[in-house]
Amino acid sequence: MERLDVDLVLVGIGMEPDTHLACAAGLDTDNGIVVDEFARTSDPDILAIGDCANRPSAYAGGRIRLESAPNAIEYAKVAAATILGRPASTAIRWFWS
Ligand SMILES: Cc1cc2nc3c(=O)[nH]c(=O)nc-3n(C[C@H](O)[C@H](O)[C@H](O)COP(=O)(O)OP(=O)(O)OC[C@H]3O[C@@H](n4cnc5c(N)ncnc54)[C@H](O)[C@@H]3O)c2cc1C
């Protein structure tokens, strides 16, 4: 083990989603806003995408709240398709960093 003398240690350990607004709206939450594969929340008139959304993922083998730009972009397309009445799911298997 190596010991380092430093003035400050900054540790990035992820973040917790702020679900207060979703809870106040009566939406189901569980580590984010629970959505289906078409970005619909427990209120089908309300959609959620991006970092705040906990969505099904066949790749992850369950649900996942993915903090990544491609996830936000791809699920925006899913939400747009849902709004247009042409629900289409997506399989997001990658992200860049
Ligand atoms: C330091 C850092 C590095 C990252 N690097 C990468 C990377 O290399 N690759 C990658 O894929 N992803 C990366 N990410 C993650 C990526 O930025 C996010 O996953 C992505 O931006 C999520 O998009 P979003 O639209 O869900 O949320 P955001 O981009 O966070 O957008 C949410 C917006 O909502 C606004 N907002 C919040 N509350 C309210 C409110 N009550 N009323 C009105 N507006 C509100 C916020 O101001 C913000 O503009 C990084 C994130 C951080 C912080």
PDBQT file of the ligand as one rigid body, heavy atoms in Angstrom, charges set to zero:
ROOT
HETATM    1  C1  LIG A 101     -18.763  15.800 -14.799  1.00  0.00    +0.000 C 
HETATM    2  C2  LIG A 101     -19.618  14.921 -15.678  1.00  0.00    +0.000 A 
HETATM    3  C3  LIG A 101     -19.029  14.195 -16.712  1.00  0.00    +0.000 A 
HETATM    4  C4  LIG A 101     -19.815  13.382 -17.525  1.00  0.00    +0.000 A 
HETATM    5  N1  LIG A 101     -19.218  12.672 -18.523  1.00  0.00    +0.000 NA
HETATM    6  C5  LIG A 101     -19.960  11.904 -19.330  1.00  0.00    +0.000 A 
HETATM    7  C6  LIG A 101     -19.366  11.174 -20.403  1.00  0.00    +0.000 A 
HETATM    8  O1  LIG A 101     -18.159  11.219 -20.633  1.00  0.00    +0.000 OA
HETATM    9  N2  LIG A 101     -20.180  10.412 -21.170  1.00  0.00    +0.000 N 
HETATM   10  C7  LIG A 101     -21.510  10.336 -20.981  1.00  0.00    +0.000 A 
HETATM   11  O2  LIG A 101     -22.192   9.642 -21.719  1.00  0.00    +0.000 OA
HETATM   12  N3  LIG A 101     -22.109  11.011 -19.983  1.00  0.00    +0.000 NA
HETATM   13  C8  LIG A 101     -21.360  11.786 -19.147  1.00  0.00    +0.000 A 
HETATM   14  N4  LIG A 101     -21.951  12.461 -18.117  1.00  0.00    +0.000 N 
HETATM   15  C9  LIG A 101     -23.378  12.240 -17.879  1.00  0.00    +0.000 C 
HETATM   16  C10 LIG A 101     -24.221  13.080 -18.817  1.00  0.00    +0.000 C 
HETATM   17  O3  LIG A 101     -23.849  14.438 -18.708  1.00  0.00    +0.000 OA
HETATM   18  C11 LIG A 101     -25.668  12.880 -18.382  1.00  0.00    +0.000 C 
HETATM   19  O4  LIG A 101     -25.991  11.505 -18.376  1.00  0.00    +0.000 OA
HETATM   20  C12 LIG A 101     -26.635  13.593 -19.300  1.00  0.00    +0.000 C 
HETATM   21  O5  LIG A 101     -26.333  14.967 -19.366  1.00  0.00    +0.000 OA
HETATM   22  C13 LIG A 101     -28.054  13.380 -18.786  1.00  0.00    +0.000 C 
HETATM   23  O6  LIG A 101     -28.941  14.164 -19.537  1.00  0.00    +0.000 OA
HETATM   24  P1  LIG A 101     -30.302  14.590 -18.887  1.00  0.00    +0.000 P 
HETATM   25  O7  LIG A 101     -31.004  15.360 -19.950  1.00  0.00    +0.000 OA
HETATM   26  O8  LIG A 101     -30.962  13.411 -18.283  1.00  0.00    +0.000 OA
HETATM   27  O9  LIG A 101     -29.920  15.521 -17.658  1.00  0.00    +0.000 OA
HETATM   28  P2  LIG A 101     -29.154  16.920 -17.636  1.00  0.00    +0.000 P 
HETATM   29  O10 LIG A 101     -28.199  17.018 -18.790  1.00  0.00    +0.000 OA
HETATM   30  O11 LIG A 101     -28.599  17.008 -16.247  1.00  0.00    +0.000 OA
HETATM   31  O12 LIG A 101     -30.266  17.991 -17.871  1.00  0.00    +0.000 OA
HETATM   32  C14 LIG A 101     -31.243  18.248 -16.901  1.00  0.00    +0.000 C 
HETATM   33  C15 LIG A 101     -31.602  19.726 -17.000  1.00  0.00    +0.000 C 
HETATM   34  O13 LIG A 101     -32.750  19.978 -16.190  1.00  0.00    +0.000 OA
HETATM   35  C16 LIG A 101     -32.546  21.167 -15.496  1.00  0.00    +0.000 C 
HETATM   36  N5  LIG A 101     -33.404  21.132 -14.307  1.00  0.00    +0.000 N 
HETATM   37  C17 LIG A 101     -33.228  20.419 -13.182  1.00  0.00    +0.000 A 
HETATM   38  N6  LIG A 101     -34.237  20.641 -12.323  1.00  0.00    +0.000 NA
HETATM   39  C18 LIG A 101     -35.059  21.499 -12.925  1.00  0.00    +0.000 A 
HETATM   40  C19 LIG A 101     -36.280  22.109 -12.555  1.00  0.00    +0.000 A 
HETATM   41  N7  LIG A 101     -36.864  21.854 -11.373  1.00  0.00    +0.000 N 
HETATM   42  N8  LIG A 101     -36.846  22.970 -13.423  1.00  0.00    +0.000 NA
HETATM   43  C20 LIG A 101     -36.292  23.214 -14.630  1.00  0.00    +0.000 A 
HETATM   44  N9  LIG A 101     -35.143  22.668 -15.038  1.00  0.00    +0.000 NA
HETATM   45  C21 LIG A 101     -34.534  21.828 -14.196  1.00  0.00    +0.000 A 
HETATM   46  C22 LIG A 101     -31.058  21.193 -15.187  1.00  0.00    +0.000 C 
HETATM   47  O14 LIG A 101     -30.619  22.510 -14.932  1.00  0.00    +0.000 OA
HETATM   48  C23 LIG A 101     -30.483  20.626 -16.499  1.00  0.00    +0.000 C 
HETATM   49  O15 LIG A 101     -30.245  21.633 -17.458  1.00  0.00    +0.000 OA
HETATM   50  C24 LIG A 101     -21.202  13.284 -17.292  1.00  0.00    +0.000 A 
HETATM   51  C25 LIG A 101     -21.785  14.030 -16.275  1.00  0.00    +0.000 A 
HETATM   52  C26 LIG A 101     -21.007  14.833 -15.458  1.00  0.00    +0.000 A 
HETATM   53  C27 LIG A 101     -21.659  15.629 -14.356  1.00  0.00    +0.000 C 
ENDROOT
TORSDOF 0
